[in-house]
Amino acid sequence: QENAGKPAALNRGIAHASHDIIVMMDGDTVFEAATVRELVQPFGDPRVGAVAGNAKVGNRDSLIGAWQHIEYVMGFNLDRRMYDMLRCMPTIPGAVGAFRRDALTRVGGMSEDTLAEDTDITMAIHRDGWHVVYAEKARAWTEAPESVAQLWSQRYRWSYGTMQAIWKHRHAFLERGPSGRFGRVGLPLVSLFMVLAPLLAPLIDVFLLYGLVFGPTQKTLLAWLGVLAIQAVCAAYAFRLDKEPMTHLVSLPLQQILYRQLMYVVLLQSWITALTGGRLRWQKLRRTGVLDAGGTPRGKDLAELTGEVRLVDEAFGGNGNESERRPVA
C-alpha cells in the first residue's frame, strides 16, 4: 500500500493474516530460531491477550551500542520482569511481540493517536481485561541507533509517544475492573519510572559537582561511588537474569555520566513539546543492516543456533534431520 504510517501498515498486515495469533516484528530485527515458539506458549492461557518478547541490542560493539545494550538489559528487560509480576506490562516492544487476534479486534487495532503505537495498543489491551505477559526466552536481536543524532531522534519519539499514551489512557485511573487496576497500578509506575524519575537523575551529578567544589571532597566522592556501586549491582543482577556476559559493564561508569545526561535532555525536550502543545512527526532512522540476515546475530554461536533450530523442528513434528525438516510459518 502507499505510505500511510506504521499503524496503517500493521493494520493492513493484521487484516490479511489468517490465524488467531499474530506475531509482529520490526524490519531491523532478527529472530532466533525458537523465538516464535516461545512467543506463542503463553497463549495456552485464554486470558492472555498479548506477549512481550526479549529485545536485545545486536550491534553492541561500539561504545554507544554498549550503552544501549546495558539500558536494554538493565532497564527495559528488568522492568518487564517487574511489570510481569505486577500484571501491568505497559509496552509490547515493536521489535518482538505477539497478539491474540480477538484482543486486537476488540480494541480497534493499532491506533494512529500516538507516536508510541506499541505502548498505546498494550495499554488498550490491558483496559479491555486481557493479561499481558513477558516471554524472556523469546529473544530478538535489533539494530540500535549508531550515532547520537539517530539515538536522539528515536528516544525523543519514544518519550513523547509514551507521554501521549499515558495522557490518552488517563481515565483508566478512575475506572473499575481491569481498566481501573491498570490505571491505578500500571500508569503511576510508567509515569514514575519513564517520565518523572529520569528528570531527577541529573541531581546526582549536580550534587557531585557542588560537593567537589564547595563541600567535603572525600565524602562526596564516596557517596557518588556508593550510588554507582548500587547501579553496578543492579546491572549485574539484570545481566545474570538475561544470561549476558558481564564484559560490557566496564562502560557502566561512563554511561552513568554521559548517557544519562543525554536521556535527560531528550526527556526535557519531550516535556517542553508536550507542555507547549507542539507536534512531533514520525522521524525516519537510518539503518545499516549490521545484523546477519541469515539469523546469526553478533555474539551468538552458530552451533547454539543450530541446536535451537533443531528444537523448533522437533516441536513441530520433525526429528531434527535436515531431510524431514518442516517449514514453520
TORKOL-4160 file (C-alpha; in steps of 0.2 Angstrom, whole numbers, padded with zeros to 4 digits, m for minus):
329
<pt num="1" X="0000" Y="0000" Z="0000"/>
<pt num="2" X="0005" Y="0018" Z="m0001"/>
<pt num="3" X="0015" Y="0025" Z="0014"/>
<pt num="4" X="0001" Y="0029" Z="0027"/>
<pt num="5" X="0012" Y="0027" Z="0043"/>
<pt num="6" X="0017" Y="0012" Z="0053"/>
<pt num="7" X="0000" Y="0009" Z="0062"/>
<pt num="8" X="m0009" Y="0008" Z="0045"/>
<pt num="9" X="0004" Y="m0004" Z="0038"/>
<pt num="10" X="0002" Y="m0015" Z="0054"/>
<pt num="11" X="m0017" Y="m0015" Z="0052"/>
<pt num="12" X="m0016" Y="m0020" Z="0034"/>
<pt num="13" X="m0005" Y="m0035" Z="0039"/>
<pt num="14" X="m0017" Y="m0039" Z="0053"/>
<pt num="15" X="m0032" Y="m0039" Z="0041"/>
<pt num="16" X="m0023" Y="m0051" Z="0029"/>
<pt num="17" X="m0017" Y="m0063" Z="0042"/>
<pt num="18" X="m0026" Y="m0079" Z="0043"/>
<pt num="19" X="m0023" Y="m0086" Z="0060"/>
<pt num="20" X="m0028" Y="m0082" Z="0078"/>
<pt num="21" X="m0011" Y="m0077" Z="0085"/>
<pt num="22" X="m0002" Y="m0063" Z="0076"/>
<pt num="23" X="0017" Y="m0060" Z="0078"/>
<pt num="24" X="0024" Y="m0043" Z="0075"/>
<pt num="25" X="0042" Y="m0038" Z="0072"/>
<pt num="26" X="0052" Y="m0023" Z="0066"/>
<pt num="27" X="0061" Y="m0023" Z="0050"/>
<pt num="28" X="0078" Y="m0020" Z="0058"/>
<pt num="29" X="0076" Y="m0036" Z="0069"/>
<pt num="30" X="0082" Y="m0054" Z="0068"/>
<pt num="31" X="0073" Y="m0068" Z="0077"/>
<pt num="32" X="0082" Y="m0083" Z="0084"/>
<pt num="33" X="0075" Y="m0099" Z="0078"/>
<pt num="34" X="0065" Y="m0103" Z="0094"/>
<pt num="35" X="0058" Y="m0085" Z="0096"/>
<pt num="36" X="0041" Y="m0088" Z="0088"/>
<pt num="37" X="0038" Y="m0104" Z="0098"/>
<pt num="38" X="0042" Y="m0095" Z="0114"/>
<pt num="39" X="0031" Y="m0081" Z="0110"/>
<pt num="40" X="0016" Y="m0092" Z="0107"/>
<pt num="41" X="0017" Y="m0103" Z="0123"/>
<pt num="42" X="0008" Y="m0091" Z="0135"/>
<pt num="43" X="m0007" Y="m0091" Z="0124"/>
<pt num="44" X="m0012" Y="m0108" Z="0131"/>
<pt num="45" X="m0020" Y="m0097" Z="0144"/>
<pt num="46" X="m0036" Y="m0090" Z="0136"/>
<pt num="47" X="m0034" Y="m0074" Z="0147"/>
<pt num="48" X="m0018" Y="m0069" Z="0139"/>
<pt num="49" X="m0021" Y="m0056" Z="0125"/>
<pt num="50" X="m0003" Y="m0051" Z="0121"/>
<pt num="51" X="0015" Y="m0057" Z="0124"/>
<pt num="52" X="0031" Y="m0046" Z="0125"/>
<pt num="53" X="0047" Y="m0054" Z="0119"/>
<pt num="54" X="0065" Y="m0050" Z="0124"/>
<pt num="55" X="0073" Y="m0037" Z="0113"/>
<pt num="56" X="0092" Y="m0036" Z="0113"/>
<pt num="57" X="0104" Y="m0025" Z="0105"/>
<pt num="58" X="0114" Y="m0034" Z="0091"/>
<pt num="59" X="0126" Y="m0020" Z="0087"/>
<pt num="60" X="0134" Y="m0018" Z="0104"/>
<pt num="61" X="0152" Y="m0017" Z="0098"/>
<pt num="62" X="0153" Y="0002" Z="0098"/>
<pt num="63" X="0153" Y="0012" Z="0114"/>
<pt num="64" X="0135" Y="0019" Z="0111"/>
<pt num="65" X="0129" Y="0002" Z="0106"/>
<pt num="66" X="0136" Y="m0005" Z="0123"/>
<pt num="67" X="0127" Y="0009" Z="0132"/>
<pt num="68" X="0111" Y="0004" Z="0124"/>
<pt num="69" X="0114" Y="m0014" Z="0127"/>
<pt num="70" X="0116" Y="m0010" Z="0146"/>
<pt num="71" X="0100" Y="0000" Z="0145"/>
<pt num="72" X="0090" Y="m0014" Z="0137"/>
<pt num="73" X="0095" Y="m0027" Z="0149"/>
<pt num="74" X="0095" Y="m0017" Z="0165"/>
<pt num="75" X="0081" Y="m0005" Z="0161"/>
<pt num="76" X="0069" Y="m0012" Z="0148"/>
<pt num="77" X="0070" Y="m0031" Z="0152"/>
<pt num="78" X="0072" Y="m0030" Z="0170"/>
<pt num="79" X="0057" Y="m0018" Z="0171"/>
<pt num="80" X="0047" Y="m0030" Z="0161"/>
<pt num="81" X="0050" Y="m0044" Z="0174"/>
<pt num="82" X="0043" Y="m0032" Z="0187"/>
<pt num="83" X="0028" Y="m0027" Z="0177"/>
<pt num="84" X="0025" Y="m0045" Z="0173"/>
<pt num="85" X="0024" Y="m0049" Z="0191"/>
<pt num="86" X="0013" Y="m0035" Z="0194"/>
<pt num="87" X="0002" Y="m0039" Z="0179"/>
<pt num="88" X="0004" Y="m0021" Z="0172"/>
<pt num="89" X="0015" Y="m0023" Z="0157"/>
<pt num="90" X="0015" Y="m0006" Z="0148"/>
<pt num="91" X="0023" Y="m0010" Z="0132"/>
<pt num="92" X="0024" Y="m0024" Z="0119"/>
<pt num="93" X="0040" Y="m0020" Z="0110"/>
<pt num="94" X="0038" Y="m0017" Z="0092"/>
<pt num="95" X="0054" Y="m0027" Z="0089"/>
<pt num="96" X="0046" Y="m0043" Z="0096"/>
<pt num="97" X="0028" Y="m0046" Z="0102"/>
<pt num="98" X="0013" Y="m0057" Z="0099"/>
<pt num="99" X="m0005" Y="m0053" Z="0100"/>
<pt num="100" X="m0022" Y="m0063" Z="0101"/>
<pt num="101" X="m0032" Y="m0058" Z="0086"/>
<pt num="102" X="m0048" Y="m0056" Z="0096"/>
<pt num="103" X="m0039" Y="m0044" Z="0108"/>
<pt num="104" X="m0033" Y="m0033" Z="0093"/>
<pt num="105" X="m0050" Y="m0033" Z="0086"/>
<pt num="106" X="m0059" Y="m0028" Z="0102"/>
<pt num="107" X="m0048" Y="m0013" Z="0105"/>
<pt num="108" X="m0049" Y="m0007" Z="0086"/>
<pt num="109" X="m0032" Y="m0012" Z="0080"/>
<pt num="110" X="m0016" Y="m0001" Z="0080"/>
<pt num="111" X="m0020" Y="0017" Z="0083"/>
<pt num="112" X="m0013" Y="0032" Z="0075"/>
<pt num="113" X="m0017" Y="0043" Z="0090"/>
<pt num="114" X="0001" Y="0042" Z="0097"/>
<pt num="115" X="0019" Y="0040" Z="0091"/>
<pt num="116" X="0021" Y="0025" Z="0103"/>
<pt num="117" X="0009" Y="0014" Z="0095"/>
<pt num="118" X="0016" Y="m0001" Z="0104"/>
<pt num="119" X="0013" Y="0007" Z="0121"/>
<pt num="120" X="m0004" Y="0013" Z="0116"/>
<pt num="121" X="m0010" Y="m0004" Z="0110"/>
<pt num="122" X="m0003" Y="m0013" Z="0125"/>
<pt num="123" X="m0012" Y="m0001" Z="0137"/>
<pt num="124" X="m0029" Y="m0003" Z="0127"/>
<pt num="125" X="m0027" Y="m0022" Z="0129"/>
<pt num="126" X="m0025" Y="m0020" Z="0147"/>
<pt num="127" X="m0040" Y="m0009" Z="0149"/>
<pt num="128" X="m0050" Y="m0022" Z="0139"/>
<pt num="129" X="m0047" Y="m0035" Z="0153"/>
<pt num="130" X="m0033" Y="m0046" Z="0145"/>
<pt num="131" X="m0017" Y="m0052" Z="0153"/>
<pt num="132" X="m0001" Y="m0046" Z="0145"/>
<pt num="133" X="0014" Y="m0056" Z="0150"/>
<pt num="134" X="0033" Y="m0057" Z="0146"/>
<pt num="135" X="0042" Y="m0071" Z="0137"/>
<pt num="136" X="0060" Y="m0069" Z="0142"/>
<pt num="137" X="0066" Y="m0083" Z="0131"/>
<pt num="138" X="0058" Y="m0076" Z="0115"/>
<pt num="139" X="0074" Y="m0067" Z="0110"/>
<pt num="140" X="0076" Y="m0055" Z="0096"/>
<pt num="141" X="0091" Y="m0045" Z="0090"/>
<pt num="142" X="0088" Y="m0027" Z="0085"/>
<pt num="143" X="0099" Y="m0014" Z="0077"/>
<pt num="144" X="0101" Y="0001" Z="0089"/>
<pt num="145" X="0105" Y="0018" Z="0083"/>
<pt num="146" X="0124" Y="0020" Z="0080"/>
<pt num="147" X="0125" Y="0039" Z="0081"/>
<pt num="148" X="0120" Y="0052" Z="0094"/>
<pt num="149" X="0109" Y="0061" Z="0082"/>
<pt num="150" X="0099" Y="0045" Z="0077"/>
<pt num="151" X="0098" Y="0040" Z="0096"/>
<pt num="152" X="0091" Y="0057" Z="0100"/>
<pt num="153" X="0078" Y="0056" Z="0087"/>
<pt num="154" X="0072" Y="0038" Z="0092"/>
<pt num="155" X="0072" Y="0042" Z="0111"/>
<pt num="156" X="0063" Y="0059" Z="0108"/>
<pt num="157" X="0049" Y="0050" Z="0099"/>
<pt num="158" X="0048" Y="0036" Z="0112"/>
<pt num="159" X="0047" Y="0048" Z="0126"/>
<pt num="160" X="0034" Y="0060" Z="0118"/>
<pt num="161" X="0024" Y="0045" Z="0112"/>
<pt num="162" X="0024" Y="0037" Z="0130"/>
<pt num="163" X="0018" Y="0054" Z="0137"/>
<pt num="164" X="0004" Y="0054" Z="0123"/>
<pt num="165" X="m0001" Y="0036" Z="0128"/>
<pt num="166" X="m0002" Y="0040" Z="0146"/>
<pt num="167" X="m0012" Y="0055" Z="0143"/>
<pt num="168" X="m0024" Y="0046" Z="0131"/>
<pt num="169" X="m0027" Y="0032" Z="0144"/>
<pt num="170" X="m0028" Y="0043" Z="0159"/>
<pt num="171" X="m0046" Y="0040" Z="0163"/>
<pt num="172" X="m0042" Y="0022" Z="0167"/>
<pt num="173" X="m0036" Y="0029" Z="0184"/>
<pt num="174" X="m0054" Y="0032" Z="0189"/>
<pt num="175" X="m0062" Y="0017" Z="0181"/>
<pt num="176" X="m0067" Y="0000" Z="0188"/>
<pt num="177" X="m0062" Y="m0018" Z="0184"/>
<pt num="178" X="m0046" Y="m0022" Z="0174"/>
<pt num="179" X="m0045" Y="m0005" Z="0167"/>
<pt num="180" X="m0045" Y="0003" Z="0184"/>
<pt num="181" X="m0032" Y="m0009" Z="0191"/>
<pt num="182" X="m0020" Y="m0005" Z="0176"/>
<pt num="183" X="m0024" Y="0014" Z="0179"/>
<pt num="184" X="m0020" Y="0014" Z="0197"/>
<pt num="185" X="m0005" Y="0002" Z="0196"/>
<pt num="186" X="0002" Y="0002" Z="0179"/>
<pt num="187" X="0000" Y="0021" Z="0174"/>
<pt num="188" X="0008" Y="0028" Z="0190"/>
<pt num="189" X="0023" Y="0016" Z="0188"/>
<pt num="190" X="0026" Y="0020" Z="0170"/>
<pt num="191" X="0024" Y="0039" Z="0174"/>
<pt num="192" X="0036" Y="0037" Z="0188"/>
<pt num="193" X="0050" Y="0027" Z="0180"/>
<pt num="194" X="0049" Y="0033" Z="0162"/>
<pt num="195" X="0043" Y="0051" Z="0164"/>
<pt num="196" X="0046" Y="0058" Z="0181"/>
<pt num="197" X="0061" Y="0049" Z="0189"/>
<pt num="198" X="0073" Y="0052" Z="0174"/>
<pt num="199" X="0071" Y="0071" Z="0177"/>
<pt num="200" X="0079" Y="0069" Z="0194"/>
<pt num="201" X="0094" Y="0059" Z="0188"/>
<pt num="202" X="0105" Y="0074" Z="0185"/>
<pt num="203" X="0103" Y="0080" Z="0203"/>
<pt num="204" X="0116" Y="0066" Z="0207"/>
<pt num="205" X="0129" Y="0074" Z="0196"/>
<pt num="206" X="0124" Y="0092" Z="0202"/>
<pt num="207" X="0127" Y="0087" Z="0220"/>
<pt num="208" X="0143" Y="0079" Z="0215"/>
<pt num="209" X="0150" Y="0094" Z="0207"/>
<pt num="210" X="0144" Y="0105" Z="0221"/>
<pt num="211" X="0152" Y="0094" Z="0234"/>
<pt num="212" X="0168" Y="0093" Z="0224"/>
<pt num="213" X="0169" Y="0112" Z="0223"/>
<pt num="214" X="0161" Y="0118" Z="0240"/>
<pt num="215" X="0159" Y="0103" Z="0251"/>
<pt num="216" X="0169" Y="0089" Z="0258"/>
<pt num="217" X="0178" Y="0081" Z="0243"/>
<pt num="218" X="0181" Y="0064" Z="0250"/>
<pt num="219" X="0163" Y="0061" Z="0257"/>
<pt num="220" X="0156" Y="0067" Z="0241"/>
<pt num="221" X="0166" Y="0055" Z="0230"/>
<pt num="222" X="0162" Y="0041" Z="0242"/>
<pt num="223" X="0143" Y="0045" Z="0241"/>
<pt num="224" X="0144" Y="0045" Z="0222"/>
<pt num="225" X="0154" Y="0029" Z="0221"/>
<pt num="226" X="0141" Y="0022" Z="0233"/>
<pt num="227" X="0127" Y="0026" Z="0221"/>
<pt num="228" X="0137" Y="0019" Z="0206"/>
<pt num="229" X="0140" Y="0003" Z="0216"/>
<pt num="230" X="0121" Y="0001" Z="0218"/>
<pt num="231" X="0119" Y="0004" Z="0200"/>
<pt num="232" X="0133" Y="m0009" Z="0196"/>
<pt num="233" X="0125" Y="m0022" Z="0207"/>
<pt num="234" X="0108" Y="m0020" Z="0199"/>
<pt num="235" X="0115" Y="m0021" Z="0182"/>
<pt num="236" X="0125" Y="m0037" Z="0186"/>
<pt num="237" X="0109" Y="m0044" Z="0193"/>
<pt num="238" X="0100" Y="m0040" Z="0177"/>
<pt num="239" X="0114" Y="m0047" Z="0166"/>
<pt num="240" X="0114" Y="m0063" Z="0176"/>
<pt num="241" X="0095" Y="m0065" Z="0174"/>
<pt num="242" X="0097" Y="m0062" Z="0155"/>
<pt num="243" X="0112" Y="m0074" Z="0154"/>
<pt num="244" X="0123" Y="m0060" Z="0147"/>
<pt num="245" X="0142" Y="m0058" Z="0149"/>
<pt num="246" X="0147" Y="m0045" Z="0161"/>
<pt num="247" X="0161" Y="m0038" Z="0150"/>
<pt num="248" X="0150" Y="m0023" Z="0143"/>
<pt num="249" X="0148" Y="m0017" Z="0161"/>
<pt num="250" X="0165" Y="m0010" Z="0160"/>
<pt num="251" X="0157" Y="0005" Z="0152"/>
<pt num="252" X="0144" Y="0007" Z="0165"/>
<pt num="253" X="0153" Y="0022" Z="0174"/>
<pt num="254" X="0154" Y="0032" Z="0158"/>
<pt num="255" X="0136" Y="0028" Z="0154"/>
<pt num="256" X="0130" Y="0035" Z="0170"/>
<pt num="257" X="0140" Y="0051" Z="0167"/>
<pt num="258" X="0136" Y="0054" Z="0149"/>
<pt num="259" X="0122" Y="0043" Z="0143"/>
<pt num="260" X="0111" Y="0048" Z="0157"/>
<pt num="261" X="0113" Y="0067" Z="0153"/>
<pt num="262" X="0108" Y="0064" Z="0135"/>
<pt num="263" X="0092" Y="0055" Z="0140"/>
<pt num="264" X="0088" Y="0069" Z="0152"/>
<pt num="265" X="0089" Y="0082" Z="0139"/>
<pt num="266" X="0079" Y="0071" Z="0127"/>
<pt num="267" X="0065" Y="0069" Z="0140"/>
<pt num="268" X="0066" Y="0088" Z="0144"/>
<pt num="269" X="0063" Y="0092" Z="0126"/>
<pt num="270" X="0048" Y="0080" Z="0126"/>
<pt num="271" X="0041" Y="0088" Z="0141"/>
<pt num="272" X="0043" Y="0105" Z="0133"/>
<pt num="273" X="0035" Y="0099" Z="0117"/>
<pt num="274" X="0020" Y="0092" Z="0127"/>
<pt num="275" X="0018" Y="0107" Z="0138"/>
<pt num="276" X="0018" Y="0119" Z="0123"/>
<pt num="277" X="0006" Y="0109" Z="0113"/>
<pt num="278" X="0019" Y="0105" Z="0099"/>
<pt num="279" X="0018" Y="0091" Z="0087"/>
<pt num="280" X="0031" Y="0079" Z="0084"/>
<pt num="281" X="0031" Y="0069" Z="0067"/>
<pt num="282" X="0037" Y="0052" Z="0064"/>
<pt num="283" X="0056" Y="0053" Z="0061"/>
<pt num="284" X="0065" Y="0040" Z="0050"/>
<pt num="285" X="0080" Y="0031" Z="0057"/>
<pt num="286" X="0095" Y="0026" Z="0046"/>
<pt num="287" X="0098" Y="0008" Z="0047"/>
<pt num="288" X="0115" Y="m0001" Z="0041"/>
<pt num="289" X="0110" Y="m0019" Z="0041"/>
<pt num="290" X="0124" Y="m0024" Z="0053"/>
<pt num="291" X="0114" Y="m0039" Z="0059"/>
<pt num="292" X="0116" Y="m0055" Z="0049"/>
<pt num="293" X="0101" Y="m0058" Z="0038"/>
<pt num="294" X="0103" Y="m0076" Z="0040"/>
<pt num="295" X="0098" Y="m0075" Z="0058"/>
<pt num="296" X="0115" Y="m0076" Z="0066"/>
<pt num="297" X="0117" Y="m0060" Z="0077"/>
<pt num="298" X="0133" Y="m0055" Z="0084"/>
<pt num="299" X="0139" Y="m0064" Z="0099"/>
<pt num="300" X="0129" Y="m0080" Z="0095"/>
<pt num="301" X="0137" Y="m0096" Z="0092"/>
<pt num="302" X="0132" Y="m0105" Z="0076"/>
<pt num="303" X="0131" Y="m0122" Z="0085"/>
<pt num="304" X="0120" Y="m0114" Z="0098"/>
<pt num="305" X="0108" Y="m0108" Z="0085"/>
<pt num="306" X="0108" Y="m0124" Z="0075"/>
<pt num="307" X="0103" Y="m0133" Z="0092"/>
<pt num="308" X="0088" Y="m0120" Z="0093"/>
<pt num="309" X="0083" Y="m0124" Z="0075"/>
<pt num="310" X="0083" Y="m0142" Z="0080"/>
<pt num="311" X="0072" Y="m0139" Z="0095"/>
<pt num="312" X="0059" Y="m0129" Z="0084"/>
<pt num="313" X="0059" Y="m0143" Z="0071"/>
<pt num="314" X="0056" Y="m0157" Z="0084"/>
<pt num="315" X="0042" Y="m0146" Z="0092"/>
<pt num="316" X="0033" Y="m0145" Z="0075"/>
<pt num="317" X="0034" Y="m0164" Z="0072"/>
<pt num="318" X="0052" Y="m0167" Z="0065"/>
<pt num="319" X="0066" Y="m0177" Z="0072"/>
<pt num="320" X="0080" Y="m0164" Z="0069"/>
<pt num="321" X="0085" Y="m0171" Z="0052"/>
<pt num="322" X="0088" Y="m0160" Z="0038"/>
<pt num="323" X="0078" Y="m0171" Z="0026"/>
<pt num="324" X="0062" Y="m0171" Z="0037"/>
<pt num="325" X="0063" Y="m0153" Z="0042"/>
<pt num="326" X="0046" Y="m0145" Z="0040"/>
<pt num="327" X="0043" Y="m0127" Z="0037"/>
<pt num="328" X="0037" Y="m0116" Z="0051"/>
<pt num="329" X="0026" Y="m0101" Z="0047"/>
